[in-house]
Amino acid sequence: MRAVGIVLAGGNSKRMRELSNKRAIAAMPIAGSYRSIDFALSNMTNSKIQKVAVFTQYNSRSLNEHLSSSKWWDFGRKQGGMYVFTPTITAQSNDWYRGTADAIYQNLDFLKSSHEPYVVIASGDGIYKLDYNKVLEYHIEKKADITVVCRDAAEGEDVTRFGVVELNDDGRITQFDEKPMVAESSVYSCGIYVVRRRQLIELIERCAAEDRYDFVRDVLVRYKNLKRIYAYKMEGYWSNIASVDSYYQTNMDFLKPEIRKYFFRDYPEIYTKIDDLPPAKYNPGANVKNSLVSSGCIINGTVEGSVLFKKVYVGNNCVIKNSVVMNDVYIGDNTVIENCIVESRDTIKANTTHIGKPDDVKIVIEKNERYTI
């Protein structure tokens, strides 16, 4: 593909509450064995983008470990490859990334040294499948300066946490409101952009000269009447996991057979880093219904409508319902967990109960030392 890829994976969101204390949002576990950033990276490689830069910053240790080898997404080529950029002190800058535009500016040499004529920018917290080639074809057909991937909101969907756009009959964006109090339109941005490389360099350098740091506010909103900014409508499943409720609901969505088929059976595939773990073990007395149980798990109790990530131990007579249990959690005997998200590497003591509500999910964090119990 005639494009270079950029994945913005350095942000944090207070809507994630305690879940982002350990990791970046782009490193959040999804659907048992995946991370959020896997979907953007898989879309890049499936679109034949051979050169991808990932910008990391906030709580990036877990994310950097996940990205330690590019072979999982087939970026380990002589031509191209995957590059992970963190904030670096230079003669010109000693700041952290102050925004998305500033992150691109601090790594502008990557764009200047590339030869591809276009750039695909994606965020690391979106769960979706998309052929970026189709967006690029639309971008060229419309002779657009910037193309923003958008979608129509479902009935009752809250769009005020996204960038809401208004379009004319030709698909050109006439109004762009970033996270408005009241949405005037039902079309919102998915945080995916296509732009000509030289155009992007020019816009980012202008932002830096004017002390502006945010790509949406200082480029898309500011230039909506000066540049030809078009919207490409995407179909199919899309979710942004940057809040506790949306993260929980996204994982619950993977319990639906049609969603699992769409992501894991239908071409093209979603790729991730593979751990060398044994298959899940179901001991006598285990009762599992409509759940995703990952490698390395040992189940002794009842699990219903839940997602269990790698190396989870469920003790005797436990009941786990409608919950997300992250990696390496030990759940003691006779424990009840319902409508909860259990943080990774925790030990849930025996004979305890944690119950949330379907519309108010409880985050369970037990600050225990496993081997002292």
C-alpha positions as CSV (number, residue, x, y, z in Angstrom):
1,M,0.0,0.0,0.0
2,R,1.2,3.5,-0.8
3,A,1.0,4.6,2.9
4,V,2.9,4.6,6.1
5,G,1.0,3.9,9.3
6,I,0.9,5.7,12.7
7,V,-0.8,4.3,15.8
8,L,-1.4,6.8,18.6
9,A,-1.1,4.7,21.8
10,G,0.2,7.1,24.4
11,G,-3.0,8.4,25.9
12,N,-4.9,7.9,29.1
13,S,-8.5,8.4,30.1
14,K,-9.9,9.1,33.5
15,R,-13.0,7.3,32.4
16,M,-11.0,4.0,32.8
17,R,-10.6,4.7,36.5
18,E,-8.3,2.2,38.3
19,L,-8.0,0.0,35.1
20,S,-5.4,2.4,33.6
21,N,-3.2,2.5,36.8
22,K,-1.2,-0.5,35.5
23,R,-1.2,-0.1,31.8
24,A,-1.9,2.1,28.8
25,I,-5.4,1.9,27.3
26,A,-3.9,0.5,24.1
27,A,-2.6,-2.5,26.2
28,M,-6.0,-3.3,27.7
29,P,-6.8,-7.1,27.4
30,I,-9.6,-7.9,25.0
31,A,-11.6,-11.1,24.3
32,G,-9.4,-13.4,26.3
33,S,-6.1,-13.4,24.4
34,Y,-5.8,-10.0,22.7
35,R,-4.8,-6.5,23.4
36,S,-6.6,-3.4,22.2
37,I,-3.7,-2.3,20.0
38,D,-3.8,-5.7,18.1
39,F,-6.8,-4.6,16.1
40,A,-5.1,-1.4,14.7
41,L,-1.9,-3.3,14.0
42,S,-3.7,-6.2,12.3
43,N,-5.7,-3.7,10.1
44,M,-2.4,-2.1,9.1
45,T,-0.8,-5.4,8.1
46,N,-4.0,-6.7,6.4
47,S,-4.0,-3.5,4.4
48,K,-0.5,-4.2,3.2
49,I,1.0,-1.3,5.1
50,Q,4.6,-2.4,5.7
51,K,6.0,0.5,7.7
52,V,4.2,1.4,11.0
53,A,5.2,3.7,13.9
54,V,3.6,3.3,17.4
55,F,3.7,6.3,19.7
56,T,3.7,5.2,23.3
57,Q,3.9,7.3,26.5
58,Y,1.6,6.8,29.5
59,N,2.2,3.6,31.6
60,S,3.9,2.1,28.6
61,R,5.8,-0.8,30.2
62,S,3.2,-3.5,29.5
63,L,2.5,-2.1,26.0
64,N,6.2,-2.0,25.1
65,E,6.6,-5.6,26.3
66,H,3.7,-6.6,24.0
67,L,5.3,-4.8,21.1
68,S,8.8,-6.3,21.7
69,S,8.7,-8.2,18.4
70,S,7.1,-7.2,15.2
71,K,6.9,-10.7,13.8
72,W,3.4,-11.3,15.4
73,W,1.9,-8.8,13.0
74,D,4.2,-9.6,10.1
75,F,6.1,-6.3,10.2
76,G,9.5,-7.9,10.5
77,R,10.6,-7.1,6.9
78,K,13.8,-5.8,5.3
79,Q,11.5,-3.2,3.7
80,G,9.5,-1.3,6.3
81,G,9.0,-2.7,9.9
82,M,7.4,-1.6,13.1
83,Y,8.9,1.3,15.1
84,V,8.0,2.1,18.7
85,F,8.6,5.7,19.7
86,T,8.6,7.1,23.2
87,P,9.2,10.7,24.2
88,T,12.9,11.5,23.9
89,I,14.9,14.4,25.2
90,T,16.6,16.2,22.3
91,A,18.3,19.6,21.7
92,Q,14.9,20.8,20.4
93,S,12.6,19.3,22.9
94,N,12.6,17.9,26.5
95,D,8.8,17.5,26.9
96,W,6.5,14.6,27.1
97,Y,4.0,14.4,24.3
98,R,1.6,17.2,25.1
99,G,-1.0,16.0,22.6
100,T,-1.5,14.0,19.5
101,A,-0.1,16.7,17.1
102,D,2.9,17.2,19.4
103,A,3.6,13.4,19.4
104,I,3.7,13.5,15.6
105,Y,5.9,16.6,15.6
106,Q,8.4,15.1,18.0
107,N,8.8,12.1,15.6
108,L,8.6,14.2,12.4
109,D,11.9,12.7,11.2
110,F,10.1,9.4,10.8
111,L,7.7,11.0,8.3
112,K,10.3,13.0,6.5
113,S,12.5,10.0,6.0
114,S,9.6,7.9,4.6
115,H,8.8,7.8,0.9
116,E,5.2,6.7,0.9
117,P,2.9,9.5,-0.4
118,Y,0.1,9.0,2.3
119,V,-0.2,8.5,6.0
120,V,-2.8,6.4,7.8
121,I,-3.3,7.5,11.5
122,A,-5.2,5.3,13.9
123,S,-5.8,5.2,17.6
124,G,-4.8,2.2,19.7
125,D,-8.1,1.9,21.6
126,G,-10.5,1.0,18.8
127,I,-11.9,-2.5,18.3
128,Y,-12.8,-2.9,14.6
129,K,-11.8,-4.4,11.2
130,L,-11.2,-2.0,8.3
131,D,-9.4,-2.1,5.0
132,Y,-7.5,1.1,4.9
133,N,-7.1,0.7,1.1
134,K,-10.8,1.5,0.7
135,V,-10.4,4.7,2.7
136,L,-7.4,5.7,0.6
137,E,-9.3,5.1,-2.6
138,Y,-12.1,7.3,-1.3
139,H,-9.6,9.9,-0.2
140,I,-8.0,10.1,-3.7
141,E,-11.4,10.0,-5.5
142,K,-12.7,13.0,-3.5
143,K,-9.3,14.9,-3.9
144,A,-9.5,15.4,-0.1
145,D,-6.8,17.0,2.0
146,I,-7.8,14.8,5.0
147,T,-10.3,11.9,5.2
148,V,-11.8,11.1,8.6
149,V,-13.3,7.6,9.1
150,C,-16.8,8.1,10.7
151,R,-19.9,6.1,11.4
152,D,-23.5,6.6,12.1
153,A,-24.5,6.3,15.8
154,A,-26.8,3.5,16.8
155,E,-30.2,4.4,18.3
156,G,-29.7,5.6,21.9
157,E,-25.9,5.6,21.6
158,D,-24.1,8.4,23.5
159,V,-21.8,10.2,21.0
160,T,-20.8,13.1,23.3
161,R,-17.5,11.4,24.2
162,F,-16.5,11.4,20.5
163,G,-15.9,14.1,17.8
164,V,-19.3,14.7,16.3
165,V,-19.3,15.8,12.6
166,E,-21.8,17.4,10.2
167,L,-21.6,16.6,6.5
168,N,-22.9,18.1,3.2
169,D,-24.4,16.0,0.4
170,D,-20.9,15.3,-1.0
171,G,-19.6,13.9,2.3
172,R,-17.5,16.9,3.1
173,I,-17.2,17.8,6.8
174,T,-18.8,21.2,7.4
175,Q,-18.8,21.1,11.2
176,F,-16.6,19.3,13.7
177,D,-17.4,19.4,17.5
178,E,-15.0,17.6,19.7
179,K,-16.8,16.0,22.7
180,P,-19.8,18.4,22.7
181,M,-22.1,18.8,25.6
182,V,-25.1,18.3,23.2
183,A,-24.6,16.5,19.9
184,E,-26.1,18.2,16.9
185,S,-25.4,15.2,14.6
186,S,-25.5,11.4,14.8
187,V,-22.3,11.0,12.8
188,Y,-19.1,10.7,14.8
189,S,-15.4,10.3,14.2
190,C,-13.7,6.9,14.8
191,G,-10.2,8.5,15.3
192,I,-8.8,7.2,12.0
193,Y,-7.4,9.6,9.4
194,V,-5.8,9.5,6.0
195,V,-3.7,12.4,4.8
196,R,-1.0,13.1,2.3
197,R,2.4,12.8,3.9
198,R,3.7,16.2,2.8
199,Q,0.5,17.9,3.8
200,L,0.7,16.3,7.3
201,I,4.3,17.5,7.7
202,E,3.3,21.0,6.8
203,L,0.2,21.1,9.1
204,I,2.2,19.6,12.0
205,E,5.0,22.1,11.6
206,R,2.5,24.9,11.6
207,C,0.9,23.7,14.8
208,A,4.3,23.5,16.5
209,A,5.2,27.0,15.4
210,E,1.9,28.3,16.9
211,D,2.3,26.3,20.1
212,R,-0.7,24.0,19.3
213,Y,-0.6,20.3,20.3
214,D,-3.9,18.5,19.5
215,F,-4.5,17.0,16.1
216,V,-8.3,17.2,16.3
217,R,-8.8,20.7,17.8
218,D,-5.8,22.3,16.1
219,V,-6.0,20.7,12.7
220,L,-9.4,19.1,12.0
221,V,-11.6,21.7,13.8
222,R,-9.4,24.7,12.9
223,Y,-9.0,23.9,9.2
224,K,-12.5,22.5,8.4
225,N,-13.3,25.5,6.2
226,L,-9.8,25.9,4.7
227,K,-9.0,22.3,3.8
228,R,-11.1,19.7,2.0
229,I,-11.9,17.3,4.9
230,Y,-14.1,14.4,4.0
231,A,-15.8,11.7,6.0
232,Y,-15.6,8.0,5.0
233,K,-18.5,6.0,6.5
234,M,-17.4,2.6,7.9
235,E,-19.8,-0.3,8.4
236,G,-19.5,-3.3,10.7
237,Y,-18.5,-3.5,14.4
238,W,-16.6,-0.7,16.0
239,S,-16.0,0.1,19.6
240,N,-13.9,2.5,21.6
241,I,-12.8,1.1,25.0
242,A,-11.7,4.3,26.7
243,S,-14.2,4.0,29.5
244,V,-15.0,1.3,32.1
245,D,-18.5,0.7,30.7
246,S,-17.4,0.5,27.1
247,Y,-14.5,-1.8,28.0
248,Y,-16.8,-4.1,29.9
249,Q,-19.5,-4.1,27.1
250,T,-16.9,-4.7,24.4
251,N,-15.7,-7.9,26.1
252,M,-19.3,-9.0,26.7
253,D,-19.9,-8.5,23.0
254,F,-17.3,-11.2,22.2
255,L,-19.6,-13.7,23.9
256,K,-22.0,-13.3,20.9
257,P,-21.3,-15.9,18.2
258,E,-21.6,-13.5,15.3
259,I,-19.0,-11.1,16.8
260,R,-16.5,-13.9,17.4
261,K,-17.1,-15.2,13.9
262,Y,-16.6,-11.7,12.4
263,F,-13.3,-11.1,14.2
264,F,-11.7,-14.6,14.5
265,R,-13.2,-16.7,11.7
266,D,-13.9,-14.3,8.8
267,Y,-11.0,-13.2,6.7
268,P,-8.8,-11.2,7.4
269,E,-7.6,-12.3,10.8
270,I,-6.7,-10.4,13.9
271,Y,-3.1,-11.2,15.2
272,T,-1.5,-11.0,18.6
273,K,1.5,-12.0,20.5
274,I,1.3,-15.7,21.4
275,D,2.3,-17.0,24.8
276,D,3.5,-20.6,25.2
277,L,0.7,-21.8,27.6
278,P,-1.2,-25.1,28.1
279,P,-4.8,-25.3,27.1
280,A,-7.5,-24.5,29.7
281,K,-8.1,-27.3,32.2
282,Y,-11.6,-28.1,33.5
283,N,-11.6,-30.2,36.6
284,P,-14.4,-32.4,37.9
285,G,-17.2,-30.0,39.2
286,A,-16.4,-27.3,36.7
287,N,-19.5,-25.9,35.0
288,V,-18.9,-23.4,32.1
289,K,-21.6,-21.8,30.0
290,N,-21.3,-19.1,27.2
291,S,-17.8,-17.9,28.3
292,L,-14.4,-17.2,26.8
293,V,-11.8,-19.1,28.8
294,S,-8.1,-18.5,27.7
295,S,-5.0,-20.7,27.8
296,G,-3.5,-21.5,31.1
297,C,-6.8,-21.3,33.1
298,I,-7.8,-23.9,35.7
299,I,-11.5,-24.1,36.4
300,N,-13.1,-25.8,39.4
301,G,-16.3,-23.8,39.9
302,T,-19.1,-22.3,37.8
303,V,-18.4,-19.7,35.1
304,E,-21.3,-18.1,33.2
305,G,-21.4,-15.3,30.6
306,S,-17.8,-14.3,31.5
307,V,-14.4,-13.6,29.8
308,L,-11.4,-15.2,31.6
309,F,-8.0,-14.1,30.4
310,K,-4.8,-16.1,30.6
311,K,-3.7,-18.1,33.7
312,V,-6.9,-17.6,35.8
313,Y,-7.5,-20.1,38.6
314,V,-11.1,-20.5,39.8
315,G,-11.4,-22.4,43.1
316,N,-14.0,-24.9,44.3
317,N,-17.6,-23.9,44.6
318,C,-16.9,-20.5,43.0
319,V,-19.6,-18.7,41.0
320,I,-18.4,-16.2,38.3
321,K,-21.2,-14.5,36.3
322,N,-21.2,-11.7,33.7
323,S,-17.7,-10.7,34.6
324,V,-14.3,-9.9,33.1
325,V,-11.3,-11.6,34.9
326,M,-7.9,-10.4,33.7
327,N,-4.6,-12.3,33.5
328,D,-3.1,-14.3,36.3
329,V,-5.9,-14.0,38.9
330,Y,-6.3,-16.5,41.7
331,I,-9.9,-16.8,42.9
332,G,-10.2,-18.7,46.3
333,D,-12.8,-21.3,47.1
334,N,-16.5,-20.3,47.7
335,T,-16.1,-16.9,46.0
336,V,-19.0,-15.2,44.2
337,I,-18.2,-12.6,41.5
338,E,-20.9,-11.0,39.4
339,N,-21.0,-8.0,37.1
340,C,-17.3,-7.2,37.9
341,I,-14.0,-6.5,36.3
342,V,-11.2,-8.2,38.3
343,E,-7.8,-6.6,37.9
344,S,-4.8,-8.8,36.8
345,R,-2.4,-10.6,39.1
346,D,-4.8,-10.3,42.1
347,T,-5.7,-12.9,44.7
348,I,-9.4,-13.0,45.6
349,K,-9.6,-14.5,49.1
350,A,-11.8,-17.5,49.7
351,N,-15.4,-17.0,51.0
352,T,-15.7,-13.4,49.6
353,T,-18.5,-11.9,47.5
354,H,-18.2,-9.1,44.9
355,I,-21.4,-8.1,43.1
356,G,-21.8,-5.1,40.9
357,K,-24.8,-4.0,38.8
358,P,-25.3,-4.4,35.0
359,D,-25.3,-0.6,34.5
360,D,-22.6,0.0,37.2
361,V,-19.8,-2.5,36.9
362,K,-17.6,-3.0,40.0
363,I,-13.8,-3.0,39.6
364,V,-12.3,-5.5,42.0
365,I,-8.7,-4.8,43.1
366,E,-7.4,-6.8,46.0
367,K,-4.0,-5.6,47.2
368,N,-2.9,-9.0,48.4
369,E,0.4,-10.9,48.3
370,R,-0.6,-14.2,46.9
371,Y,1.9,-16.4,48.7
372,T,1.3,-15.0,52.2
373,I,-2.3,-16.3,52.3
